[in-house]
Amino acid sequence: MPNPDALKQIDATMEALLRRFDELDHEGFDVDAGDGKITIEFESGGPLILSRQSAADQIWMAEPSGGWHFDWDGTHWICDKRRIELIQTLEDLIAPRIGEPIDLR
């Protein structure tokens, strides 16, 4: 059964990321959102796709080198296999594609 706290955090995180991407309005990528997912397309490199996984209480991310599943630990979204935080992971994956550091916090 889905955890209501995790579901609230999924929605809050996705909304916060959308607001931050909108604030940045960077020329190196385009962001599209809908149906519980965020797609980030780049001029170079493949897309990143974040999706809401309500049944699993997770945020999933797909990118050309594989998939990531993030669990809410009460404070951050942490990758279930790599033990890396979601926002840091996004910053680390986006920066080389746009040729400069990015701050998503």
Phi and psi restraints in degrees (range 20) as a CNS / XPLOR table:
assign (resid 1 and name C) (resid 2 and name N)
       (resid 2 and name CA) (resid 2 and name C) 1.0 -59.7 20.0 2
assign (resid 2 and name N) (resid 2 and name CA)
       (resid 2 and name C) (resid 3 and name N) 1.0 144.7 20.0 2
assign (resid 2 and name C) (resid 3 and name N)
       (resid 3 and name CA) (resid 3 and name C) 1.0 -87.7 20.0 2
assign (resid 3 and name N) (resid 3 and name CA)
       (resid 3 and name C) (resid 4 and name N) 1.0 117.6 20.0 2
assign (resid 3 and name C) (resid 4 and name N)
       (resid 4 and name CA) (resid 4 and name C) 1.0 -58.8 20.0 2
assign (resid 4 and name N) (resid 4 and name CA)
       (resid 4 and name C) (resid 5 and name N) 1.0 -34.9 20.0 2
assign (resid 4 and name C) (resid 5 and name N)
       (resid 5 and name CA) (resid 5 and name C) 1.0 -66.0 20.0 2
assign (resid 5 and name N) (resid 5 and name CA)
       (resid 5 and name C) (resid 6 and name N) 1.0 -42.4 20.0 2
assign (resid 5 and name C) (resid 6 and name N)
       (resid 6 and name CA) (resid 6 and name C) 1.0 -65.2 20.0 2
assign (resid 6 and name N) (resid 6 and name CA)
       (resid 6 and name C) (resid 7 and name N) 1.0 -40.3 20.0 2
assign (resid 6 and name C) (resid 7 and name N)
       (resid 7 and name CA) (resid 7 and name C) 1.0 -63.3 20.0 2
assign (resid 7 and name N) (resid 7 and name CA)
       (resid 7 and name C) (resid 8 and name N) 1.0 -40.3 20.0 2
assign (resid 7 and name C) (resid 8 and name N)
       (resid 8 and name CA) (resid 8 and name C) 1.0 -63.0 20.0 2
assign (resid 8 and name N) (resid 8 and name CA)
       (resid 8 and name C) (resid 9 and name N) 1.0 -39.9 20.0 2
assign (resid 8 and name C) (resid 9 and name N)
       (resid 9 and name CA) (resid 9 and name C) 1.0 -68.7 20.0 2
assign (resid 9 and name N) (resid 9 and name CA)
       (resid 9 and name C) (resid 10 and name N) 1.0 -36.5 20.0 2
assign (resid 9 and name C) (resid 10 and name N)
       (resid 10 and name CA) (resid 10 and name C) 1.0 -58.9 20.0 2
assign (resid 10 and name N) (resid 10 and name CA)
       (resid 10 and name C) (resid 11 and name N) 1.0 -52.4 20.0 2
assign (resid 10 and name C) (resid 11 and name N)
       (resid 11 and name CA) (resid 11 and name C) 1.0 -61.5 20.0 2
assign (resid 11 and name N) (resid 11 and name CA)
       (resid 11 and name C) (resid 12 and name N) 1.0 -44.2 20.0 2
assign (resid 11 and name C) (resid 12 and name N)
       (resid 12 and name CA) (resid 12 and name C) 1.0 -63.4 20.0 2
assign (resid 12 and name N) (resid 12 and name CA)
       (resid 12 and name C) (resid 13 and name N) 1.0 -40.5 20.0 2
assign (resid 12 and name C) (resid 13 and name N)
       (resid 13 and name CA) (resid 13 and name C) 1.0 -67.4 20.0 2
assign (resid 13 and name N) (resid 13 and name CA)
       (resid 13 and name C) (resid 14 and name N) 1.0 -45.3 20.0 2
assign (resid 13 and name C) (resid 14 and name N)
       (resid 14 and name CA) (resid 14 and name C) 1.0 -63.1 20.0 2
assign (resid 14 and name N) (resid 14 and name CA)
       (resid 14 and name C) (resid 15 and name N) 1.0 -42.4 20.0 2
assign (resid 14 and name C) (resid 15 and name N)
       (resid 15 and name CA) (resid 15 and name C) 1.0 -65.0 20.0 2
assign (resid 15 and name N) (resid 15 and name CA)
       (resid 15 and name C) (resid 16 and name N) 1.0 -41.3 20.0 2
assign (resid 15 and name C) (resid 16 and name N)
       (resid 16 and name CA) (resid 16 and name C) 1.0 -64.1 20.0 2
assign (resid 16 and name N) (resid 16 and name CA)
       (resid 16 and name C) (resid 17 and name N) 1.0 -41.0 20.0 2
assign (resid 16 and name C) (resid 17 and name N)
       (resid 17 and name CA) (resid 17 and name C) 1.0 -64.1 20.0 2
assign (resid 17 and name N) (resid 17 and name CA)
       (resid 17 and name C) (resid 18 and name N) 1.0 -43.0 20.0 2
assign (resid 17 and name C) (resid 18 and name N)
       (resid 18 and name CA) (resid 18 and name C) 1.0 -60.5 20.0 2
assign (resid 18 and name N) (resid 18 and name CA)
       (resid 18 and name C) (resid 19 and name N) 1.0 -43.6 20.0 2
assign (resid 18 and name C) (resid 19 and name N)
       (resid 19 and name CA) (resid 19 and name C) 1.0 -61.3 20.0 2
assign (resid 19 and name N) (resid 19 and name CA)
       (resid 19 and name C) (resid 20 and name N) 1.0 -43.0 20.0 2
assign (resid 19 and name C) (resid 20 and name N)
       (resid 20 and name CA) (resid 20 and name C) 1.0 -66.3 20.0 2
assign (resid 20 and name N) (resid 20 and name CA)
       (resid 20 and name C) (resid 21 and name N) 1.0 -43.4 20.0 2
assign (resid 20 and name C) (resid 21 and name N)
       (resid 21 and name CA) (resid 21 and name C) 1.0 -60.9 20.0 2
assign (resid 21 and name N) (resid 21 and name CA)
       (resid 21 and name C) (resid 22 and name N) 1.0 -39.0 20.0 2
assign (resid 21 and name C) (resid 22 and name N)
       (resid 22 and name CA) (resid 22 and name C) 1.0 -64.6 20.0 2
assign (resid 22 and name N) (resid 22 and name CA)
       (resid 22 and name C) (resid 23 and name N) 1.0 -41.6 20.0 2
assign (resid 22 and name C) (resid 23 and name N)
       (resid 23 and name CA) (resid 23 and name C) 1.0 -61.8 20.0 2
assign (resid 23 and name N) (resid 23 and name CA)
       (resid 23 and name C) (resid 24 and name N) 1.0 -41.1 20.0 2
assign (resid 23 and name C) (resid 24 and name N)
       (resid 24 and name CA) (resid 24 and name C) 1.0 -69.0 20.0 2
assign (resid 24 and name N) (resid 24 and name CA)
       (resid 24 and name C) (resid 25 and name N) 1.0 -40.4 20.0 2
assign (resid 24 and name C) (resid 25 and name N)
       (resid 25 and name CA) (resid 25 and name C) 1.0 41.9 20.0 2
assign (resid 25 and name N) (resid 25 and name CA)
       (resid 25 and name C) (resid 26 and name N) 1.0 54.7 20.0 2
assign (resid 25 and name C) (resid 26 and name N)
       (resid 26 and name CA) (resid 26 and name C) 1.0 -83.7 20.0 2
assign (resid 26 and name N) (resid 26 and name CA)
       (resid 26 and name C) (resid 27 and name N) 1.0 140.5 20.0 2
assign (resid 26 and name C) (resid 27 and name N)
       (resid 27 and name CA) (resid 27 and name C) 1.0 -74.2 20.0 2
assign (resid 27 and name N) (resid 27 and name CA)
       (resid 27 and name C) (resid 28 and name N) 1.0 -15.8 20.0 2
assign (resid 27 and name C) (resid 28 and name N)
       (resid 28 and name CA) (resid 28 and name C) 1.0 -81.7 20.0 2
assign (resid 28 and name N) (resid 28 and name CA)
       (resid 28 and name C) (resid 29 and name N) 1.0 -5.0 20.0 2
assign (resid 28 and name C) (resid 29 and name N)
       (resid 29 and name CA) (resid 29 and name C) 1.0 -155.7 20.0 2
assign (resid 29 and name N) (resid 29 and name CA)
       (resid 29 and name C) (resid 30 and name N) 1.0 158.6 20.0 2
assign (resid 29 and name C) (resid 30 and name N)
       (resid 30 and name CA) (resid 30 and name C) 1.0 -121.1 20.0 2
assign (resid 30 and name N) (resid 30 and name CA)
       (resid 30 and name C) (resid 31 and name N) 1.0 142.3 20.0 2
assign (resid 30 and name C) (resid 31 and name N)
       (resid 31 and name CA) (resid 31 and name C) 1.0 -118.4 20.0 2
assign (resid 31 and name N) (resid 31 and name CA)
       (resid 31 and name C) (resid 32 and name N) 1.0 132.9 20.0 2
assign (resid 31 and name C) (resid 32 and name N)
       (resid 32 and name CA) (resid 32 and name C) 1.0 -128.9 20.0 2
assign (resid 32 and name N) (resid 32 and name CA)
       (resid 32 and name C) (resid 33 and name N) 1.0 140.1 20.0 2
assign (resid 32 and name C) (resid 33 and name N)
       (resid 33 and name CA) (resid 33 and name C) 1.0 -134.1 20.0 2
assign (resid 33 and name N) (resid 33 and name CA)
       (resid 33 and name C) (resid 34 and name N) 1.0 148.6 20.0 2
assign (resid 33 and name C) (resid 34 and name N)
       (resid 34 and name CA) (resid 34 and name C) 1.0 163.6 20.0 2
assign (resid 34 and name N) (resid 34 and name CA)
       (resid 34 and name C) (resid 35 and name N) 1.0 154.6 20.0 2
assign (resid 34 and name C) (resid 35 and name N)
       (resid 35 and name CA) (resid 35 and name C) 1.0 53.4 20.0 2
assign (resid 35 and name N) (resid 35 and name CA)
       (resid 35 and name C) (resid 36 and name N) 1.0 40.0 20.0 2
assign (resid 35 and name C) (resid 36 and name N)
       (resid 36 and name CA) (resid 36 and name C) 1.0 75.2 20.0 2
assign (resid 36 and name N) (resid 36 and name CA)
       (resid 36 and name C) (resid 37 and name N) 1.0 18.9 20.0 2
assign (resid 36 and name C) (resid 37 and name N)
       (resid 37 and name CA) (resid 37 and name C) 1.0 -140.8 20.0 2
assign (resid 37 and name N) (resid 37 and name CA)
       (resid 37 and name C) (resid 38 and name N) 1.0 157.4 20.0 2
assign (resid 37 and name C) (resid 38 and name N)
       (resid 38 and name CA) (resid 38 and name C) 1.0 -122.6 20.0 2
assign (resid 38 and name N) (resid 38 and name CA)
       (resid 38 and name C) (resid 39 and name N) 1.0 126.4 20.0 2
assign (resid 38 and name C) (resid 39 and name N)
       (resid 39 and name CA) (resid 39 and name C) 1.0 -112.7 20.0 2
assign (resid 39 and name N) (resid 39 and name CA)
       (resid 39 and name C) (resid 40 and name N) 1.0 127.5 20.0 2
assign (resid 39 and name C) (resid 40 and name N)
       (resid 40 and name CA) (resid 40 and name C) 1.0 -114.3 20.0 2
assign (resid 40 and name N) (resid 40 and name CA)
       (resid 40 and name C) (resid 41 and name N) 1.0 113.5 20.0 2
assign (resid 40 and name C) (resid 41 and name N)
       (resid 41 and name CA) (resid 41 and name C) 1.0 -103.0 20.0 2
assign (resid 41 and name N) (resid 41 and name CA)
       (resid 41 and name C) (resid 42 and name N) 1.0 139.5 20.0 2
assign (resid 41 and name C) (resid 42 and name N)
       (resid 42 and name CA) (resid 42 and name C) 1.0 -118.2 20.0 2
assign (resid 42 and name N) (resid 42 and name CA)
       (resid 42 and name C) (resid 43 and name N) 1.0 155.4 20.0 2
assign (resid 42 and name C) (resid 43 and name N)
       (resid 43 and name CA) (resid 43 and name C) 1.0 -65.5 20.0 2
assign (resid 43 and name N) (resid 43 and name CA)
       (resid 43 and name C) (resid 44 and name N) 1.0 -35.2 20.0 2
assign (resid 43 and name C) (resid 44 and name N)
       (resid 44 and name CA) (resid 44 and name C) 1.0 -130.2 20.0 2
assign (resid 44 and name N) (resid 44 and name CA)
       (resid 44 and name C) (resid 45 and name N) 1.0 139.8 20.0 2
assign (resid 44 and name C) (resid 45 and name N)
       (resid 45 and name CA) (resid 45 and name C) 1.0 90.2 20.0 2
assign (resid 45 and name N) (resid 45 and name CA)
       (resid 45 and name C) (resid 46 and name N) 1.0 159.6 20.0 2
assign (resid 45 and name C) (resid 46 and name N)
       (resid 46 and name CA) (resid 46 and name C) 1.0 -77.0 20.0 2
assign (resid 46 and name N) (resid 46 and name CA)
       (resid 46 and name C) (resid 47 and name N) 1.0 172.8 20.0 2
assign (resid 46 and name C) (resid 47 and name N)
       (resid 47 and name CA) (resid 47 and name C) 1.0 -76.0 20.0 2
assign (resid 47 and name N) (resid 47 and name CA)
       (resid 47 and name C) (resid 48 and name N) 1.0 162.1 20.0 2
assign (resid 47 and name C) (resid 48 and name N)
       (resid 48 and name CA) (resid 48 and name C) 1.0 -113.8 20.0 2
assign (resid 48 and name N) (resid 48 and name CA)
       (resid 48 and name C) (resid 49 and name N) 1.0 134.2 20.0 2
assign (resid 48 and name C) (resid 49 and name N)
       (resid 49 and name CA) (resid 49 and name C) 1.0 -126.4 20.0 2
assign (resid 49 and name N) (resid 49 and name CA)
       (resid 49 and name C) (resid 50 and name N) 1.0 119.9 20.0 2
assign (resid 49 and name C) (resid 50 and name N)
       (resid 50 and name CA) (resid 50 and name C) 1.0 -101.5 20.0 2
assign (resid 50 and name N) (resid 50 and name CA)
       (resid 50 and name C) (resid 51 and name N) 1.0 134.7 20.0 2
assign (resid 50 and name C) (resid 51 and name N)
       (resid 51 and name CA) (resid 51 and name C) 1.0 -137.5 20.0 2
assign (resid 51 and name N) (resid 51 and name CA)
       (resid 51 and name C) (resid 52 and name N) 1.0 146.7 20.0 2
assign (resid 51 and name C) (resid 52 and name N)
       (resid 52 and name CA) (resid 52 and name C) 1.0 -80.3 20.0 2
assign (resid 52 and name N) (resid 52 and name CA)
       (resid 52 and name C) (resid 53 and name N) 1.0 123.4 20.0 2
assign (resid 52 and name C) (resid 53 and name N)
       (resid 53 and name CA) (resid 53 and name C) 1.0 -116.8 20.0 2
assign (resid 53 and name N) (resid 53 and name CA)
       (resid 53 and name C) (resid 54 and name N) 1.0 82.6 20.0 2
assign (resid 53 and name C) (resid 54 and name N)
       (resid 54 and name CA) (resid 54 and name C) 1.0 -61.1 20.0 2
assign (resid 54 and name N) (resid 54 and name CA)
       (resid 54 and name C) (resid 55 and name N) 1.0 -42.7 20.0 2
assign (resid 54 and name C) (resid 55 and name N)
       (resid 55 and name CA) (resid 55 and name C) 1.0 -64.2 20.0 2
assign (resid 55 and name N) (resid 55 and name CA)
       (resid 55 and name C) (resid 56 and name N) 1.0 -29.8 20.0 2
assign (resid 55 and name C) (resid 56 and name N)
       (resid 56 and name CA) (resid 56 and name C) 1.0 -98.7 20.0 2
assign (resid 56 and name N) (resid 56 and name CA)
       (resid 56 and name C) (resid 57 and name N) 1.0 -1.0 20.0 2
assign (resid 56 and name C) (resid 57 and name N)
       (resid 57 and name CA) (resid 57 and name C) 1.0 55.4 20.0 2
assign (resid 57 and name N) (resid 57 and name CA)
       (resid 57 and name C) (resid 58 and name N) 1.0 40.5 20.0 2
assign (resid 57 and name C) (resid 58 and name N)
       (resid 58 and name CA) (resid 58 and name C) 1.0 -132.9 20.0 2
assign (resid 58 and name N) (resid 58 and name CA)
       (resid 58 and name C) (resid 59 and name N) 1.0 163.0 20.0 2
assign (resid 58 and name C) (resid 59 and name N)
       (resid 59 and name CA) (resid 59 and name C) 1.0 -109.0 20.0 2
assign (resid 59 and name N) (resid 59 and name CA)
       (resid 59 and name C) (resid 60 and name N) 1.0 127.6 20.0 2
assign (resid 59 and name C) (resid 60 and name N)
       (resid 60 and name CA) (resid 60 and name C) 1.0 -105.6 20.0 2
assign (resid 60 and name N) (resid 60 and name CA)
       (resid 60 and name C) (resid 61 and name N) 1.0 146.3 20.0 2
assign (resid 60 and name C) (resid 61 and name N)
       (resid 61 and name CA) (resid 61 and name C) 1.0 -128.6 20.0 2
assign (resid 61 and name N) (resid 61 and name CA)
       (resid 61 and name C) (resid 62 and name N) 1.0 132.1 20.0 2
assign (resid 61 and name C) (resid 62 and name N)
       (resid 62 and name CA) (resid 62 and name C) 1.0 -114.9 20.0 2
assign (resid 62 and name N) (resid 62 and name CA)
       (resid 62 and name C) (resid 63 and name N) 1.0 138.2 20.0 2
assign (resid 62 and name C) (resid 63 and name N)
       (resid 63 and name CA) (resid 63 and name C) 1.0 -150.3 20.0 2
assign (resid 63 and name N) (resid 63 and name CA)
       (resid 63 and name C) (resid 64 and name N) 1.0 167.2 20.0 2
assign (resid 63 and name C) (resid 64 and name N)
       (resid 64 and name CA) (resid 64 and name C) 1.0 -53.1 20.0 2
assign (resid 64 and name N) (resid 64 and name CA)
       (resid 64 and name C) (resid 65 and name N) 1.0 -30.9 20.0 2
assign (resid 64 and name C) (resid 65 and name N)
       (resid 65 and name CA) (resid 65 and name C) 1.0 -90.7 20.0 2
assign (resid 65 and name N) (resid 65 and name CA)
       (resid 65 and name C) (resid 66 and name N) 1.0 -0.7 20.0 2
assign (resid 65 and name C) (resid 66 and name N)
       (resid 66 and name CA) (resid 66 and name C) 1.0 149.6 20.0 2
assign (resid 66 and name N) (resid 66 and name CA)
       (resid 66 and name C) (resid 67 and name N) 1.0 -166.6 20.0 2
assign (resid 66 and name C) (resid 67 and name N)
       (resid 67 and name CA) (resid 67 and name C) 1.0 -118.5 20.0 2
assign (resid 67 and name N) (resid 67 and name CA)
       (resid 67 and name C) (resid 68 and name N) 1.0 155.5 20.0 2
assign (resid 67 and name C) (resid 68 and name N)
       (resid 68 and name CA) (resid 68 and name C) 1.0 -131.9 20.0 2
assign (resid 68 and name N) (resid 68 and name CA)
       (resid 68 and name C) (resid 69 and name N) 1.0 141.5 20.0 2
assign (resid 68 and name C) (resid 69 and name N)
       (resid 69 and name CA) (resid 69 and name C) 1.0 -123.2 20.0 2
assign (resid 69 and name N) (resid 69 and name CA)
       (resid 69 and name C) (resid 70 and name N) 1.0 125.6 20.0 2
assign (resid 69 and name C) (resid 70 and name N)
       (resid 70 and name CA) (resid 70 and name C) 1.0 -113.6 20.0 2
assign (resid 70 and name N) (resid 70 and name CA)
       (resid 70 and name C) (resid 71 and name N) 1.0 131.2 20.0 2
assign (resid 70 and name C) (resid 71 and name N)
       (resid 71 and name CA) (resid 71 and name C) 1.0 -107.5 20.0 2
assign (resid 71 and name N) (resid 71 and name CA)
       (resid 71 and name C) (resid 72 and name N) 1.0 146.0 20.0 2
assign (resid 71 and name C) (resid 72 and name N)
       (resid 72 and name CA) (resid 72 and name C) 1.0 -81.3 20.0 2
assign (resid 72 and name N) (resid 72 and name CA)
       (resid 72 and name C) (resid 73 and name N) 1.0 123.0 20.0 2
assign (resid 72 and name C) (resid 73 and name N)
       (resid 73 and name CA) (resid 73 and name C) 1.0 -100.0 20.0 2
assign (resid 73 and name N) (resid 73 and name CA)
       (resid 73 and name C) (resid 74 and name N) 1.0 8.8 20.0 2
assign (resid 73 and name C) (resid 74 and name N)
       (resid 74 and name CA) (resid 74 and name C) 1.0 102.4 20.0 2
assign (resid 74 and name N) (resid 74 and name CA)
       (resid 74 and name C) (resid 75 and name N) 1.0 -17.0 20.0 2
assign (resid 74 and name C) (resid 75 and name N)
       (resid 75 and name CA) (resid 75 and name C) 1.0 -133.8 20.0 2
assign (resid 75 and name N) (resid 75 and name CA)
       (resid 75 and name C) (resid 76 and name N) 1.0 -40.4 20.0 2
assign (resid 75 and name C) (resid 76 and name N)
       (resid 76 and name CA) (resid 76 and name C) 1.0 -138.4 20.0 2
assign (resid 76 and name N) (resid 76 and name CA)
       (resid 76 and name C) (resid 77 and name N) 1.0 162.8 20.0 2
assign (resid 76 and name C) (resid 77 and name N)
       (resid 77 and name CA) (resid 77 and name C) 1.0 -90.5 20.0 2
assign (resid 77 and name N) (resid 77 and name CA)
       (resid 77 and name C) (resid 78 and name N) 1.0 118.3 20.0 2
assign (resid 77 and name C) (resid 78 and name N)
       (resid 78 and name CA) (resid 78 and name C) 1.0 -117.4 20.0 2
assign (resid 78 and name N) (resid 78 and name CA)
       (resid 78 and name C) (resid 79 and name N) 1.0 133.4 20.0 2
assign (resid 78 and name C) (resid 79 and name N)
       (resid 79 and name CA) (resid 79 and name C) 1.0 -63.2 20.0 2
assign (resid 79 and name N) (resid 79 and name CA)
       (resid 79 and name C) (resid 80 and name N) 1.0 130.8 20.0 2
assign (resid 79 and name C) (resid 80 and name N)
       (resid 80 and name CA) (resid 80 and name C) 1.0 -67.7 20.0 2
assign (resid 80 and name N) (resid 80 and name CA)
       (resid 80 and name C) (resid 81 and name N) 1.0 -21.4 20.0 2
assign (resid 80 and name C) (resid 81 and name N)
       (resid 81 and name CA) (resid 81 and name C) 1.0 -109.5 20.0 2
assign (resid 81 and name N) (resid 81 and name CA)
       (resid 81 and name C) (resid 82 and name N) 1.0 -40.1 20.0 2
assign (resid 81 and name C) (resid 82 and name N)
       (resid 82 and name CA) (resid 82 and name C) 1.0 -91.6 20.0 2
assign (resid 82 and name N) (resid 82 and name CA)
       (resid 82 and name C) (resid 83 and name N) 1.0 -14.3 20.0 2
assign (resid 82 and name C) (resid 83 and name N)
       (resid 83 and name CA) (resid 83 and name C) 1.0 59.6 20.0 2
assign (resid 83 and name N) (resid 83 and name CA)
       (resid 83 and name C) (resid 84 and name N) 1.0 36.2 20.0 2
assign (resid 83 and name C) (resid 84 and name N)
       (resid 84 and name CA) (resid 84 and name C) 1.0 -113.7 20.0 2
assign (resid 84 and name N) (resid 84 and name CA)
       (resid 84 and name C) (resid 85 and name N) 1.0 142.3 20.0 2
assign (resid 84 and name C) (resid 85 and name N)
       (resid 85 and name CA) (resid 85 and name C) 1.0 -75.1 20.0 2
assign (resid 85 and name N) (resid 85 and name CA)
       (resid 85 and name C) (resid 86 and name N) 1.0 143.8 20.0 2
assign (resid 85 and name C) (resid 86 and name N)
       (resid 86 and name CA) (resid 86 and name C) 1.0 -57.0 20.0 2
assign (resid 86 and name N) (resid 86 and name CA)
       (resid 86 and name C) (resid 87 and name N) 1.0 -53.0 20.0 2
assign (resid 86 and name C) (resid 87 and name N)
       (resid 87 and name CA) (resid 87 and name C) 1.0 -63.8 20.0 2
assign (resid 87 and name N) (resid 87 and name CA)
       (resid 87 and name C) (resid 88 and name N) 1.0 -42.6 20.0 2
assign (resid 87 and name C) (resid 88 and name N)
       (resid 88 and name CA) (resid 88 and name C) 1.0 -62.1 20.0 2
assign (resid 88 and name N) (resid 88 and name CA)
       (resid 88 and name C) (resid 89 and name N) 1.0 -40.7 20.0 2
assign (resid 88 and name C) (resid 89 and name N)
       (resid 89 and name CA) (resid 89 and name C) 1.0 -61.0 20.0 2
assign (resid 89 and name N) (resid 89 and name CA)
       (resid 89 and name C) (resid 90 and name N) 1.0 -46.2 20.0 2
assign (resid 89 and name C) (resid 90 and name N)
       (resid 90 and name CA) (resid 90 and name C) 1.0 -60.3 20.0 2
assign (resid 90 and name N) (resid 90 and name CA)
       (resid 90 and name C) (resid 91 and name N) 1.0 -46.7 20.0 2
assign (resid 90 and name C) (resid 91 and name N)
       (resid 91 and name CA) (resid 91 and name C) 1.0 -59.4 20.0 2
assign (resid 91 and name N) (resid 91 and name CA)
       (resid 91 and name C) (resid 92 and name N) 1.0 -42.4 20.0 2
assign (resid 91 and name C) (resid 92 and name N)
       (resid 92 and name CA) (resid 92 and name C) 1.0 -67.1 20.0 2
assign (resid 92 and name N) (resid 92 and name CA)
       (resid 92 and name C) (resid 93 and name N) 1.0 -33.6 20.0 2
assign (resid 92 and name C) (resid 93 and name N)
       (resid 93 and name CA) (resid 93 and name C) 1.0 -83.1 20.0 2
assign (resid 93 and name N) (resid 93 and name CA)
       (resid 93 and name C) (resid 94 and name N) 1.0 -31.9 20.0 2
assign (resid 93 and name C) (resid 94 and name N)
       (resid 94 and name CA) (resid 94 and name C) 1.0 -78.9 20.0 2
assign (resid 94 and name N) (resid 94 and name CA)
       (resid 94 and name C) (resid 95 and name N) 1.0 -41.2 20.0 2
assign (resid 94 and name C) (resid 95 and name N)
       (resid 95 and name CA) (resid 95 and name C) 1.0 -51.1 20.0 2
assign (resid 95 and name N) (resid 95 and name CA)
       (resid 95 and name C) (resid 96 and name N) 1.0 -49.3 20.0 2
assign (resid 95 and name C) (resid 96 and name N)
       (resid 96 and name CA) (resid 96 and name C) 1.0 -66.6 20.0 2
assign (resid 96 and name N) (resid 96 and name CA)
       (resid 96 and name C) (resid 97 and name N) 1.0 -26.2 20.0 2
assign (resid 96 and name C) (resid 97 and name N)
       (resid 97 and name CA) (resid 97 and name C) 1.0 -75.5 20.0 2
assign (resid 97 and name N) (resid 97 and name CA)
       (resid 97 and name C) (resid 98 and name N) 1.0 -26.1 20.0 2
assign (resid 97 and name C) (resid 98 and name N)
       (resid 98 and name CA) (resid 98 and name C) 1.0 -107.4 20.0 2
assign (resid 98 and name N) (resid 98 and name CA)
       (resid 98 and name C) (resid 99 and name N) 1.0 -4.2 20.0 2
assign (resid 98 and name C) (resid 99 and name N)
       (resid 99 and name CA) (resid 99 and name C) 1.0 78.7 20.0 2
assign (resid 99 and name N) (resid 99 and name CA)
       (resid 99 and name C) (resid 100 and name N) 1.0 18.6 20.0 2
assign (resid 99 and name C) (resid 100 and name N)
       (resid 100 and name CA) (resid 100 and name C) 1.0 -163.2 20.0 2
assign (resid 100 and name N) (resid 100 and name CA)
       (resid 100 and name C) (resid 101 and name N) 1.0 159.0 20.0 2
assign (resid 100 and name C) (resid 101 and name N)
       (resid 101 and name CA) (resid 101 and name C) 1.0 -63.1 20.0 2
assign (resid 101 and name N) (resid 101 and name CA)
       (resid 101 and name C) (resid 102 and name N) 1.0 155.4 20.0 2
assign (resid 101 and name C) (resid 102 and name N)
       (resid 102 and name CA) (resid 102 and name C) 1.0 -135.2 20.0 2
assign (resid 102 and name N) (resid 102 and name CA)
       (resid 102 and name C) (resid 103 and name N) 1.0 142.0 20.0 2
assign (resid 102 and name C) (resid 103 and name N)
       (resid 103 and name CA) (resid 103 and name C) 1.0 -113.9 20.0 2
assign (resid 103 and name N) (resid 103 and name CA)
       (resid 103 and name C) (resid 104 and name N) 1.0 111.4 20.0 2
assign (resid 103 and name C) (resid 104 and name N)
       (resid 104 and name CA) (resid 104 and name C) 1.0 -101.5 20.0 2
assign (resid 104 and name N) (resid 104 and name CA)
       (resid 104 and name C) (resid 105 and name N) 1.0 11.2 20.0 2
